[in-house]
Amino acid sequence: MLTELGDEGIQILVISPDPNEKSQELAQRLRARYRFLADRDLAVTRRYGLVHARGGNKGQDVPRPTTVVVDRRGIVRWLSLSDSIQVRPDPTAVARAVRQLGP
């Protein structure tokens, strides 16, 4: 569902603390047509207040799963935050939010 948005001229970026190699393997496995960006030291995550302190399986700080839809002017139009890595928004809801932005 989300991969199809790339065909509509939508750019999807994934920011992850994982090494580039691991993200690239995931992208290939998912046949993802979006870009993965590495945030190894959580600098971007911290800047936007999206750290889940000690939320990792070894008690380390990890990013809160976050999905943001931003319009062409940089205004946040839709946001989903979670404290659990297992909870993600429904791709249909994300696609709907993106499509409501219009051309």
Contacts in CASP RR format, 6 or more apart in sequence:
PFRMAT RR
TARGET T0000
AUTHOR 0000-0000-0000
METHOD contacts of the structure
MODEL  1
MLTELGDEGIQILVISPDPNEKSQELAQRLRARYRFLADRDLAVTRRYGL
VHARGGNKGQDVPRPTTVVVDRRGIVRWLSLSDSIQVRPDPTAVARAVRQ
LGP
1 91 0 8 1.000
1 92 0 8 1.000
1 94 0 8 1.000
1 95 0 8 1.000
2 12 0 8 1.000
2 34 0 8 1.000
2 91 0 8 1.000
2 94 0 8 1.000
2 95 0 8 1.000
3 30 0 8 1.000
3 31 0 8 1.000
3 32 0 8 1.000
3 33 0 8 1.000
3 34 0 8 1.000
4 95 0 8 1.000
5 12 0 8 1.000
5 95 0 8 1.000
5 98 0 8 1.000
6 12 0 8 1.000
6 33 0 8 1.000
6 34 0 8 1.000
8 99 0 8 1.000
10 98 0 8 1.000
11 34 0 8 1.000
11 35 0 8 1.000
12 33 0 8 1.000
12 34 0 8 1.000
12 35 0 8 1.000
13 34 0 8 1.000
13 35 0 8 1.000
13 36 0 8 1.000
13 37 0 8 1.000
14 23 0 8 1.000
14 32 0 8 1.000
14 34 0 8 1.000
14 35 0 8 1.000
14 36 0 8 1.000
14 37 0 8 1.000
15 36 0 8 1.000
15 37 0 8 1.000
15 38 0 8 1.000
15 39 0 8 1.000
15 44 0 8 1.000
15 45 0 8 1.000
15 63 0 8 1.000
16 23 0 8 1.000
16 36 0 8 1.000
16 37 0 8 1.000
16 38 0 8 1.000
16 39 0 8 1.000
16 63 0 8 1.000
17 38 0 8 1.000
17 39 0 8 1.000
17 40 0 8 1.000
17 42 0 8 1.000
17 45 0 8 1.000
17 62 0 8 1.000
17 63 0 8 1.000
18 26 0 8 1.000
18 38 0 8 1.000
19 38 0 8 1.000
19 40 0 8 1.000
20 36 0 8 1.000
20 38 0 8 1.000
23 36 0 8 1.000
23 38 0 8 1.000
24 36 0 8 1.000
26 32 0 8 1.000
26 36 0 8 1.000
27 34 0 8 1.000
27 36 0 8 1.000
39 45 0 8 1.000
39 63 0 8 1.000
42 51 0 8 1.000
42 61 0 8 1.000
42 62 0 8 1.000
42 63 0 8 1.000
45 51 0 8 1.000
45 63 0 8 1.000
45 64 0 8 1.000
50 63 0 8 1.000
50 64 0 8 1.000
50 66 0 8 1.000
50 81 0 8 1.000
51 61 0 8 1.000
51 62 0 8 1.000
51 63 0 8 1.000
51 64 0 8 1.000
52 61 0 8 1.000
52 62 0 8 1.000
52 63 0 8 1.000
52 64 0 8 1.000
52 83 0 8 1.000
53 61 0 8 1.000
54 60 0 8 1.000
54 61 0 8 1.000
55 61 0 8 1.000
55 62 0 8 1.000
56 62 0 8 1.000
62 85 0 8 1.000
64 81 0 8 1.000
64 82 0 8 1.000
64 83 0 8 1.000
65 81 0 8 1.000
65 82 0 8 1.000
65 84 0 8 1.000
65 85 0 8 1.000
65 87 0 8 1.000
65 88 0 8 1.000
66 79 0 8 1.000
66 80 0 8 1.000
66 81 0 8 1.000
66 82 0 8 1.000
67 78 0 8 1.000
67 79 0 8 1.000
67 80 0 8 1.000
67 88 0 8 1.000
67 89 0 8 1.000
67 94 0 8 1.000
68 76 0 8 1.000
68 78 0 8 1.000
68 79 0 8 1.000
68 80 0 8 1.000
69 76 0 8 1.000
69 77 0 8 1.000
69 78 0 8 1.000
69 79 0 8 1.000
69 94 0 8 1.000
69 97 0 8 1.000
69 98 0 8 1.000
69 101 0 8 1.000
70 76 0 8 1.000
70 77 0 8 1.000
71 77 0 8 1.000
71 101 0 8 1.000
72 101 0 8 1.000
77 97 0 8 1.000
77 100 0 8 1.000
77 101 0 8 1.000
78 94 0 8 1.000
78 97 0 8 1.000
78 98 0 8 1.000
80 88 0 8 1.000
80 89 0 8 1.000
80 93 0 8 1.000
80 94 0 8 1.000
82 88 0 8 1.000
END
